[in-house]
Amino acid sequence: YSTSGAVQTWKIGLVYAIDDQFRFRGTTSIDIRAPTLSDLNQPATVSVSNFTDLLTSVNSTTFISTQGNPNLVPEVARTYTVGTVWTPEFISNLSVSLDYFRIRMHNAIGSLSGTSTTIQQLCNSSGGSSPYCSLYVRPFPYSNTTAANYPTKIYSEGLNTALNQTEGFDFETNYNFEMA
């Protein structure tokens, strides 16, 4: 991870077999995903797109610049799983498992774009002082709401912005046999 910094990951798991038919298992771990080279170093690509500016109430075309971000850090997730495996003696080669999982990820890499209505509203409500306002290049300060202050360029880039959490159950049934 020379491009994104040092990380520490680990995993620990336990399996407890009650008998030949029932096993309980569980794991906990810290996992990461480093930003890709594209996430970090994508060169700026500029396109022309239609855009409705909430500050000036103008709908026109402007330049949209999409680029990588060399300041991204790895996504870090804490994962928990617990489950059971049943291998019934009366049906050879069958196993059934049910696991519960919960994953909570910090620093999720997401795309932040000035074309988002929510980002525009956050910027406008701050009077131009929000960090989101740096996604807009305007000829005048935010206090100017005339059509002349329509953005000349809008940025879109990857940022470590999100907290992601998911949980659920994983059910699996396996049955194997020889076809010959």
C-alpha positions as CSV (number, residue, x, y, z in Angstrom):
1,Y,0.0,0.0,0.0
2,S,2.8,2.4,-0.8
3,T,0.4,4.7,-2.6
4,S,-2.0,5.1,0.3
5,G,-0.1,4.6,3.5
6,A,0.3,1.8,6.0
7,V,-2.6,-0.3,7.2
8,Q,-3.1,-3.0,9.8
9,T,-5.6,-5.8,9.1
10,W,-6.4,-8.9,11.1
11,K,-8.9,-11.7,11.4
12,I,-9.8,-14.1,14.2
13,G,-12.3,-17.0,14.1
14,L,-13.6,-19.8,16.2
15,V,-15.3,-23.1,15.3
16,Y,-17.0,-25.2,17.9
17,A,-18.3,-28.7,16.9
18,I,-21.1,-30.0,19.2
19,D,-21.0,-33.4,17.3
20,D,-20.5,-34.6,13.8
21,Q,-23.8,-32.9,12.7
22,F,-23.6,-29.4,14.2
23,R,-20.9,-26.7,14.2
24,F,-21.0,-23.1,15.4
25,R,-18.6,-20.6,14.0
26,G,-17.8,-16.9,14.3
27,T,-15.2,-14.4,13.0
28,T,-14.3,-10.8,13.5
29,S,-11.9,-8.9,11.4
30,I,-10.6,-5.5,10.3
31,D,-10.4,-5.4,6.5
32,I,-9.3,-2.7,4.1
33,R,-9.6,-1.7,0.4
34,A,-6.9,0.6,-0.8
35,P,-7.8,3.2,-3.4
36,T,-7.0,2.1,-6.9
37,L,-4.5,3.8,-9.1
38,S,-7.4,5.3,-11.0
39,D,-9.0,6.6,-7.8
40,L,-5.7,8.3,-6.9
41,N,-4.3,9.4,-10.3
42,Q,-7.1,9.6,-12.9
43,P,-6.1,12.6,-15.1
44,A,-8.7,15.3,-15.4
45,T,-11.2,14.7,-18.1
46,V,-13.4,17.7,-19.1
47,S,-16.8,17.4,-20.7
48,V,-19.5,19.9,-21.5
49,S,-22.8,19.3,-19.9
50,N,-26.1,21.0,-19.3
51,F,-26.4,22.3,-15.7
52,T,-29.1,24.1,-13.7
53,D,-27.4,26.4,-11.2
54,L,-29.5,27.0,-8.0
55,L,-27.6,30.1,-7.1
56,T,-28.2,32.1,-10.3
57,S,-31.3,30.2,-11.5
58,V,-29.6,29.7,-14.9
59,N,-29.8,26.6,-16.9
60,S,-27.0,26.4,-19.5
61,T,-23.9,24.4,-20.4
62,T,-20.7,24.4,-18.5
63,F,-17.4,22.4,-18.2
64,I,-17.4,19.4,-15.8
65,S,-14.0,18.3,-14.8
66,T,-13.7,14.7,-13.4
67,Q,-10.4,13.7,-11.8
68,G,-8.6,11.4,-9.3
69,N,-7.6,12.4,-5.8
70,P,-4.1,11.6,-4.5
71,N,-5.2,12.3,-0.9
72,L,-7.5,9.3,-0.6
73,V,-6.8,6.8,2.2
74,P,-7.9,3.2,2.4
75,E,-11.4,2.2,3.3
76,V,-11.5,0.4,6.6
77,A,-14.2,-2.1,7.6
78,R,-15.0,-3.9,10.8
79,T,-16.7,-7.3,10.0
80,Y,-18.5,-9.7,12.4
81,T,-20.0,-13.0,11.4
82,V,-21.7,-15.8,13.5
83,G,-23.4,-18.9,12.2
84,T,-24.0,-22.6,12.3
85,V,-23.5,-25.5,10.0
86,W,-25.6,-28.6,9.9
87,T,-24.4,-31.8,8.2
88,P,-27.2,-34.3,8.7
89,E,-26.0,-37.9,9.1
90,F,-29.2,-39.3,7.3
91,I,-28.4,-37.4,4.0
92,S,-24.8,-38.1,3.0
93,N,-22.9,-35.2,1.3
94,L,-25.5,-32.5,2.4
95,S,-24.6,-29.5,4.4
96,V,-26.7,-26.5,5.3
97,S,-25.4,-23.3,6.9
98,L,-26.8,-20.0,8.2
99,D,-24.7,-17.1,9.0
100,Y,-25.4,-13.6,10.3
101,F,-23.0,-10.8,9.2
102,R,-22.5,-7.1,10.0
103,I,-20.0,-4.9,8.2
104,R,-19.4,-1.3,9.1
105,M,-17.0,0.6,6.8
106,H,-15.4,4.0,7.4
107,N,-13.7,6.2,4.8
108,A,-15.7,4.7,2.0
109,I,-14.5,6.1,-1.3
110,G,-17.3,7.9,-3.1
111,S,-17.7,10.4,-5.8
112,L,-18.5,14.0,-4.9
113,S,-19.8,16.2,-7.7
114,G,-20.8,19.8,-7.9
115,T,-23.6,18.8,-10.2
116,S,-25.5,17.3,-7.2
117,T,-28.5,19.4,-6.1
118,T,-27.7,18.5,-2.5
119,I,-24.1,19.8,-2.8
120,Q,-25.4,23.0,-4.4
121,Q,-27.8,23.5,-1.6
122,L,-25.2,23.0,1.1
123,C,-22.8,25.4,-0.6
124,N,-25.5,28.1,-1.2
125,S,-26.9,27.8,2.4
126,S,-23.3,28.5,3.7
127,G,-23.0,31.7,1.7
128,G,-20.0,30.3,-0.1
129,S,-18.0,29.2,3.0
130,S,-18.6,25.5,2.8
131,P,-15.8,23.3,1.6
132,Y,-18.2,22.0,-1.1
133,C,-18.1,25.5,-2.7
134,S,-14.6,24.7,-4.0
135,L,-16.3,22.4,-6.5
136,Y,-17.5,25.5,-8.4
137,V,-15.4,28.0,-10.3
138,R,-17.3,31.3,-10.5
139,P,-16.3,34.7,-11.8
140,F,-17.7,36.5,-8.8
141,P,-18.3,35.9,-5.0
142,Y,-21.3,33.9,-3.9
143,S,-23.1,37.0,-2.8
144,N,-23.6,37.8,-6.6
145,T,-26.7,35.8,-7.7
146,T,-27.0,37.3,-11.1
147,A,-26.7,35.3,-14.3
148,A,-23.1,36.6,-14.8
149,N,-22.0,34.4,-11.8
150,Y,-22.9,31.1,-13.5
151,P,-20.1,28.6,-12.9
152,T,-17.5,28.4,-15.6
153,K,-16.3,25.0,-14.4
154,I,-17.6,22.3,-12.0
155,Y,-15.4,19.6,-10.4
156,S,-16.2,16.0,-9.6
157,E,-13.7,13.9,-7.7
158,G,-13.4,10.9,-5.3
159,L,-13.3,11.5,-1.6
160,N,-13.3,9.5,1.6
161,T,-16.8,10.7,2.5
162,A,-19.0,7.9,3.5
163,L,-19.9,5.6,6.3
164,N,-21.4,2.4,5.0
165,Q,-23.1,-0.3,7.1
166,T,-24.8,-3.5,6.0
167,E,-26.0,-6.5,7.8
168,G,-28.0,-9.6,6.9
169,F,-28.1,-13.3,6.7
170,D,-26.3,-15.7,4.4
171,F,-28.0,-19.1,3.8
172,E,-26.2,-21.8,1.9
173,T,-27.1,-25.4,1.0
174,N,-24.5,-27.8,-0.6
175,Y,-25.1,-31.3,-1.9
176,N,-22.4,-33.1,-3.8
177,F,-22.4,-36.4,-5.6
178,E,-20.4,-38.4,-8.2
179,M,-21.9,-38.4,-11.6
180,A,-20.1,-41.4,-12.9
